[in-house]
């Protein structure tokens, strides 16, 4: 049976993060004249999916413009923030990455509570990770019934190495699941990068009901971008996007495009890391994100 369709997406509201060590201390500070100032609206994003599908890589590429193919598995919860400018107003993404092992299921409330969007990530080169998304979606919905879902296929560059028949199967299955939960669908590759910034632009476009400035890509062989009401074009793309030419997709340095359909550096963010025991990322720490982004969506 298909999973239940998602309810209408909520309009994000300005609120402090649930984490006491995050930006809550700056939520209502006094300005120069003693008047209270309000921190930017916070858009909490939950990253869900099996281990090694690309959750941490996507977050690191977006926030810090870095990629490490030796990244250890997340042990517990990884939390990073990045501020962007949207129509002249600052918006902060609070991105929560949970380890994909079942031992960390008890931390799902920490990640899912108050999230405005949930990214359901799977590995395009390992179709079995798409099957797991059904379970992740069900468990997340038990804790948050209103967050906007976004189905994200990672490692698009590796998918291109698979036989065409396998690529067709993955595209069809992912589109069917996205339709079942009323979700947009996007394929990305943090390693190159491809469509990294577009993932987060899609969040803002849907949450704030903005003009669809991110163009759909609907053919096999393309880094697919589909809105919830979009349909796949089964005609194969004449020119598959080679990973080495990802700069033509506007993401050669992780900053994206500097036009109406892209982003440019703007401000700074913070990183918080927490977790369970045993290897990987499991200590609290602070780092400064390399930049924020200026959103060009209208």
Steps between C-alpha positions, in 0.01 A plus 500: 500500500628849421590721799241759605518831320654787691272772641526858373837654576510752785626854456829517691504718808775684683601304807811407699649156438420223743871453572604705804851553367392627161399854403230529766715747693479744208127462444403821678800716579495869580605735221717812534207704631389230739215384278449128450612362165366181348729236355442386142220250434629151564425220253581170667585223253521131596729273296376140508618181333727199531869519588738605224234636263650852503319690776809644667669565165200699379497708818876565495499593132212745548621661823878488469552438125712195582491131415688215668462154350651353818226649721423270793147384567306739719471366854189665643398843375693760302367858500608791279355842420528725199342839436380606157348818364153464355358810330717716721401320820722259687381142549695240695505132412542279806602164353481184711673182381428174684709185476337240280548207739194378689683560830434872456125471447445634853642833376237541228284732715799735541543514123135498390327716761424849363660421163349700214646259241621142500746383235463129429835398354597184315801384298426497126766232450340273764126462425442308825549826691189634326300211647612612847358848442148365559596410857679830559199693370260307720707548816554869428129555441425349841697789650422780256186493286544840336859526375544535125655181352769514233627176345872534420705250301871542574809387305357580158851479357518131600154433361626597154742207513214247531333332200222704343239243607599546866491878466149478352385279787638732768348806333158336468497363857612827656241695302224261609596540865526879471149513354367276777616741771430818298868590492734670254786282372858607441821314412827647627871425535678675790838371377492693170278694597171480313165641620621556859380859520186410307397260778477787745348739249225245444430508873453877503300504177253252646486633856460866404293432185748680275526510123648176367832646393673159509428342161380141485729234351289198414696264274706190568867594516430846641538600867125484547308790653126443529241696691229301675269536200773431243520200267793306359582528130594145402702624202870462593697823513709552186790637701564346840666740743856372559607547864812688388275758336287558805594867494258530209233410751599804703671329793870480426604634841204420722380860490270452204377754251507873559178574316126476547528123511802479729692605807809700592693521831348733756553426871616246754362203689580277794552131549398285794574132523352252747475128507517162658803289568751312298691665218393747238377846588400485865620812683367852539696763314487834319609592151420796279330428170687630199212717385131555489307531176295766332192337359404614153152350501221747440 
